[in-house]
Amino acid sequence: MPVPSESEVLSTLRGVVDPELGADIVELGMVRGVTVGDGGDVRVAVALTISGCPLRTEIRNDVERKLTGVPGVRSVKVDFGEMTPEQRTDVMQRARKKAADNAPDTEVPLSTRIIAVASGKGGVGKSSVTVNLATALAQRGLTVGVLDADIWGFSVPRMLGVTGRLGGDDGGKIRPHDVPVGAGRLKVVSMGLLVDDEDKAIMWRGLMLAKALEEFLVKVSWDEMDYLLLDMPPGTGDIQMALGRLLPRSEMIVVTTPALAAQKVAVRVADMARRSYLKVLGVIENMSTFTCDHGETYPLFGEGGGQLLADELGAPLIGQVPLEPAVSAANDAGMPLAIAAPGCKAGAAFAAIAARIADELLPPVDMSGCSARMLAAVEERLGAATTS
């Protein structure tokens, strides 16, 4: 029996998938060489991301299993090596691109604009920005989903004054809490609306956190929305990486304070977003200045961090939210600024940010003139006429 060619061996190796990266080892560039001896002895050189990769044995077994089934192969030997940092970066980029190109179906409509509100570190007011921005958008007559993706540190329900467990619909999907806001409304989903005791710690590892995010996207009946805002946990961990895989059309707002230290940490979040093929929509500088009762303004947390970050990222500084006691009071009362204190400076800042997003940076998708909507409207009118 003739021995297989090297190209035939490579084709067979495309059936060996790295279970962590979700792509085959040939596509990922992990196969560094293939030799086929005259007697059918095959030798494969495989470069691992790290020498102590826990999937080493599984990959070897898969390679041997695939190749020993090829006619003409007498034996298989796998030689492992370790990638250089540059090669490792390239492999991760390929894996992320493949994940983004093969995103799973979710219940989030394709017409919904998705904004992930992220930060490099905790304590910069990311959750406050999320709920107040969502409320300001809803005040414009829009339907806005709010997904509390900070599974461990959920705070959205308390800030919005939403209580009670999430229910289900007739189709077995989770139904968001519906909160009317002015002419619009909010649809709220959070782990805090699924637990019996909000004071009890959620002790989950990273993969479980990513799975929880996936459940919130595929098993929640979101229905039609203009926007979906995700309150992301701080940092660049499993939830952030899962977002790039599950919702590759997401755009990211990076929240920072004026402090240079916060700005430097926030750069990492933007870097993670772009490596995951997510667009950075812009930067919001929170706690920018504090104004006393006598009118004097003080930069308590420094100056310029938001603009420096925006310049470094090549993204716009969407707005600056001043430090005001009204913000904390509204959050604690479960009554966002757009409702509790619309006339305060921070409330005006959120309204201006919402206006810039909705009118300029990321306007809602206008579906009124699409053929599917027009056909549905005609069918509805015909059905009503037939019934009458």
N, C-alpha and C positions, 0 to 999 in steps of 0.2 A: 504494500500500500504506500503510495507517495506521501511524503511528509508535507505538512501545510507550509504555506509561505508566511513571511513575517506579517504581511498585510492581513492575511486570514486570521492570524493569532491576535492582531490588534482589534480586528472586528469582533472577535469572540470576547475580548476583554472589555468591550463596551457594555457587556452584560454584568460587569462587576461594579456595583454602586457603593460609593462611600456612604454609609447610613447616616453619618453626621452632617455631611455637606449636601447630600441629596442629588448627586450627579455621578456619572460613571468615571472611573479612574483615568480613562483615556481623555475624555473631554476636559477633565480638570488638570491635565498635564502631569499626572502623578506617575505615568509610565515613562521611564527614562530610557528604556532600551529593551529590545527583544532579539534574541538569537535562537535559531533553530538548527540543531545539528543534523548530520546526515542520517542518523538512526532515529530521528524523531524526538531527540532530547531538547526540550524547550527551556530556556532561561529568561526570566523576566526581571528587570530592574524596576523597583517601585520606590519612589521618594515619598516619605511620610511628612506631614506637617511638623511633627516632633518625633524624635527617636523613640520616646516611650509612649507612643500613641496607644491607647487602650484597645483600639480596633485593629491592631497589627495582626493578631491571630485570625480574626474574622476575615480580613482582607486576604491573607494568605490562603485560608481554606477556600474562599470563593474563587480565587484565581486557579487554584489546583483543581477544584471541582469542575469549573468551566472548561479548562483546557484538556483535562484527561478525557473528556467526552468527544474531543475533536478527532476524527479519523486520522491516523498516521502519527499521533503523539504517543511516545513511549513513556516519557517521564517529564515532570515539571519541577523546576526549582525557582524559588522566589528570593531575590536578593533585595534587602531593604536598605535605604539610605535616608538621609534627612535633608529637607529643603533648606535653602538659604533664606534669610528674611525677605529678600526680594521675591523669590519664588513663592514663598508662603503668602505674601500679600497678593500676588497675581492669582493664585489658586482661590483665595477667599473672594476676590473680586469676581472671578468666573462663577463661583457658587452663588453669590448674591445676585448676579445678573440673571442666572438661570432661574432662581427662585422668583425674582420679580417678573420674569417673562411667563412664568407658569403659576401665577397667583390663583389660589382656589376661589371658587364662587362664594360670595357672602350675601347677606340680606341687605347690605347697604346699596341702595340704588346707584346705578352708574351716573345718574345726573346729579348726585350729591357731591358738593365740594367738601373735601376732607382736610381738616387742619389739625395737626398734632402740635400741642403746646408743650414745649420741652425746655429743660434747663440742664446745665452741667452739674449743678449741685442743689441741695435742698436749701430752703429758707429764703429763696428769692421771690416768693409769692406767685409761683406758677399756677397753683390751684385757684387762687384769688383772681388771677388774670383770666383763667379759663371761664369761670362762672360769670364774671362780670362782662367779659367780651361776648359770651353766649347770650346773656340777657340783653345786652345792647343791640345785638343783631336781631333778636326776637322782637325788640321794641320797634324795629323797622317793618314789622309785619311778616317776618320770615319764620320758617319752621326750622329749629336748630336742635340737633341731637347732641347730648353731652354724655360721653362715655368716660367714666372714671377708670382709666387704665392703670392707676396706681393701686394695684391689688392689695399690697400690704398696708399702705398708708392712705386709704380712701378718706376723703374729706368733703367731696362734692355734695352728698345728701345733706349734711349739716349746714353747709354754706348756702344751699338753696332752700333750706327748710322743708325738705322732702322726707317723709317718713312712711313706714309700712313696707311690707315685703312685695317684691315684684310678683305679678301673677302671670298666667298663661292664657293663650288664645285657643280657639277651637282646633287650630292646626298643630298644636303641641309646641308652639314657639313661645318664648318669653316676651311679655308685653311691657314696654317701657312705661315709666310713670309719665303722665302727660300733665304739664304745668302751663296754664295760660299766662302769657306775659304781654300786656298791651294788645296790639293787633296780631301778634304772633304767638308762638308757643315753644316750649322746650320739651324734649323727650329725654328722660334721664335714666341711665343704667349705671349701677355701681355695685361692687361687692358688698358695700355697706347696706344694700337693700335686699341682700340674700342671706345674711347671717342673723342669728337670733340675738347675739350680744355684740354690739359694736366695740365694746371694750376688750373683747377677747382677741388675742394675737392670732394672725394667720401665718402659720409656720410652714410655708411651701418653698420647695426648691425652684430653681429657674425654669425648668421645663414645664412644671405645673403652672407657673405664672403665665408662660407663653400660651399654654393650652387654655387657660382661663380667658385670655384675650381673644383667642380664636372662637371660643364658645360665645362670647359676647357679640361677635361679628356674624356668625353663621346660624345661631340659634335664637337670635332676638328679632322679633318682627318690627323692624325699623320703619317700614313703609316709606312714603315720600318725605324727603327732607331737602331743604336748601343747603344746609351745612351740617357736618358732623364734627364736633370738636372733641379731641381726645386729651384728657389731662394725663400726661405721661409721668411716670416716676422719674426721679432725677437720675442722671448718669447715662451710660451707654451699654446696658445689659441686655438680658434676654427679651424683655418686653419691646425694647427699641428694635432689636434685630427681627423679632417676629412681625413688627409693623411693616417693615420693608418687604417681607414675604407675603403677608396677608393683604395689605392695602398699598401696593406700589404706586398708586396714583396720589397718595397723601402728599401734602405740602406741610412744611414745618415752620412754626414761629418759635424763635429762641428767646427765652426770657432771661434777662440779666439785671443786676443792679449796677449803679454807676461805679462801684468799686472795681479797680483794675484786676484784683484777684478773681472776682466772679467772672469778669470778662474773659480771662485766660482759660478758666475751666469751661465756659460756655462754648469756646471754639471747638472743643472735643465733640460736643453734641452735633454741631454743624458738620464736622468732618465725618462722623458716623452716618449722618443723614445722606451725605453725598456719596459715601461708599456704598450705601444701600440704594442709590439711585432715586433718592427723594429730593425734591426741590426745597431749598430754604426760602420761604416766602418773605421773611423779614425778621427784624429784631424789635422787641419791646423792652424798653428800660423801665423797670419798676422801682418805686421808692426813690425817685429822682431828686426831689427837693422837699424841704419842709418849710412851711410858712407859718410864722407865729401869729398870735392874735393882733399884734401891733403892725403886722405887714412885712416884717423882715424875713427874708428867705435864706435858708441855710442848706448847703449840700452835706447832710449828715453822713452819707455813705460815699462821699467822694463825687467826682465829676467826670463826665466824658466816657464812661465805660460803654454805654450803649452805642454811641457814635463810633468809637474805636472798633467795637465788634462788628458793626454794620460795614464799616470801611474794609475791615480785614476779610469779611465774607463776600464782599461785593453784593450785598443785599441792602434793601432800604431800612432805615430806622423808622418803623411804622408809627411809633408814638412813645411819649414819656409820661408815666403815671406818677403824680406827686405822692409823697408820703402824707397821709391824712388819717386822723383818728377815726373818721367816718367809715373808712374802708374796713378796718378791723371790727368796728361796732356792727356794721351791716353783715359781715360774714358770720359773726357770733350769733346774730339774731336770725340768721337764715333768710335774710332779705337783701338781695344784691343792690348795689348802689343805684342802678338804673331805676329801681323802684323806691328804695328807702331814702336816697338823697341824690336825686338826679341833678340838682343844682350845684353840688360841690365840685371842686376842681378835678378830683379824680374821676367822678362820674362823667364830667364833660370830656375828659381825656379818653375814657372808654368809648363814649359815643363817637368821638372823632376817629378813633381807631377802627371802630365798626364801619363807619361811613367810608373810610379809605379802602378797607378790604372789599366791601360790597360794591362800591362804585368804581374802583380803580384796579386794585391788585388781583382780586379773585371774585368777580361778580357771580351771582347765582346763575345757573344754567336756565335759560328761557326755553321751556318746553312747550309753550302755548301754541306755537306754530308748527310743531312737528306733525308728520302725517299720522303717527300712531295715536296721538292725542285727538286730532281732528276726527279720525275714524271712530274712536271710542265715543266722542261727543255725538256724532251722527247716529251711531247705534243706540245710544242712550235715549236720544230724542225719538227715534223710530220705535223703540220699545215702549216708551211712555205713550206714544200716540196709539199703538196697537192695544195697550191695556185699557186706555180710555175709550 
